[in-house]
Amino acid sequence: MTFEQFAMARLPSLLRYAVVLTGDRELGQDVVQEVLARAQLKWRRISEADSPEAYVRRMVLNEYLSWRRSWAVRNVHAVGERLADLDDQRRGVQDHADSVVEADALWNRLATLGRKQRAVLVLRYYEQLDDNQIADLLGCTPATVRSHASRALKTLRLSPEFRTRIHAQEKS
């Protein structure tokens, strides 16, 4: 498979992955663009790998984790592509307005996490990888992956918006 064929076939998937990691459509596009530019230069070696797509996804993850655009990392906003747009018809949505509100709330909570914690959650719940696979990708131990996931989930559960919603639901 040529690089052009690979890029055309995998671009939508890579963009969705980068958007979920970064929390912003434009930043996700920047990450993918930069990764694909580097991948094209190394395509001969990448194409000989067992899974070129996994190799390029790893490049996307590494680019996100080592991002030099610190202003972008600090200022992730809930604009651009919503999680509801990424649903790709996996489940039916009863009320579109509710799903948009929930997606915005999720983006806001995810934006409060550190890069590694966010990456662990994306790899675990979006990419559906197990702890050993995530540890290999991040270059750490499975225990560290579990620690990042635990702290991230605790942060998400303790966010003020989430506590307010739970309290309101308990009253009704």
N, C-alpha and C positions, 0 to 999 in steps of 0.2 A: 504494500500500500504506500502510495506517495504521501508526502507531507500535506499537500493540498487536499487529497482525498480524506485524510485523517482529520484535518482542520474543519472541513465542510461537514463531515459526519458527526464530529464530537463537540463542535462549538456550542450548540444550545445546552448540552449537558454540562460542559465546563463553565459556561456563564451562570447557570443556575447554582452550581456548586460555589462559585466565587461570590455570588450575590448573597447567598446564605452565610458564608464566612464573614464577609465585610459588612453586611447589613445595608448596603447601598448599591444600586444598580450601576451608577457611573464608576464607582470605585472598583466594583467587581469587573467591569469591562476593562478598566486600566490594568488590573492584575492579570487577567487572561491575555490581554494584548501583549504585555511585557513577557509573559511566560511563553506564548506562542512564538514571539520573535526569537527568543533564546532557543526554543525547541527546534525551530527551523534550521538553525545553525548546527545543531547536534543531531539532526534527524536520522542520519545513518546509524549512529549508535543507539538512539532511542528505539528505532524501528526493529532492532535486533533483540530488544528486551522481550521477556516472556509476555508482558502486557504493556504495550506502549501507552494505553490510556491510563493505567495505574501510575506509570512513571510521570506522565504529564500532570495528573491530579496531585501527585506528591509535589511537583514543582509549584503548582498553584498554592498548596498548603504552605510550603516553605516561603514563597513570596509574601503571603499574607502574614506569616509569623515574624518575618524579618523586615517588615515594612519600614522604609525610611521616611515615609510621609507622615510624620508624627501628628501634624495638625489633622489629618484625615482620621487617624485612629482615635484621637480625642473627641472628634466632632462627628461621630456617626449619628445620623438622624433617621427618623422613621419616614423617609421620603423615598420615592422611586418604587421599585417593584415590591409588592406586598407578598407575604406568605400565601395569601389566598390566590395570587397569580401563579404561584409555583405548585399549586395543588395538583396539576395535570390530571384532573378528573379522577383522582384516587378515591374520593369520597364525595357524596352529594352535599351541597351546602343549602341549608334550609332558608336562611335569611342572609343575603349578601352583606347587608349593613352590619350585622352582628359579626360576621367573619372578618370584615375589614377592621372593626373596632378591636377584636381579639388579636388580629395580626399586628396592628399598630402597638398594642400593649406588649405583645411578645417582643417585637423589635426593640421597644424602649427598654424592656428588662434585659434583653440580650446585650444591648449597648453598654450596660453597666458592668459587664464581665470583663476580665482580663483576656488578652488574646489567646493564651493557652487554654483557659477554662472554656472559652467560647468554641475554640477549635475542637476540644474534646467532646462537647455536646453536639456539635455539627457532625463530627465523625461517628459518634455513637448513634444519634437519633435520625440524622438525615442520610448519612452513608450506610448506616446499620452495620458498622464494624464492631468486632468484639474488642475487649481491653488489650489483648495481646497484639492485635493488628494496629490499634491506635498507638500503643507503646512503640512498635516498630517504626511507624510513621513519624512520631514525635521524638524518637531517640531517647526514650526514658523507660522506666519499668512499668509493668501493669499496675503496681501499687500506686505509683505517681499518677497514673491515668485515673484510677479510682478516687484518689484524693482530690484531683482537679474537678472531677465530675461531682463529687460530694459537696465541695465548697461552692461550685457554680450553682448547683440545685438549691443549696441552702440560701445563697444570695437571692436567687429568683423567688424562693418562697417567702423571704423576709422583706422583699421590696414593698414600699409603702402602698403602691397601687394594688398589689396583689392582696395585702392584708385587708385593705378597705373593701375589696370585692368579696373576700371570704366573709368578713363581718356582715356585709349587707345581705349575703345569701343566707347566713345563719339566722338573721332576723326574720326573713320571709318564710 
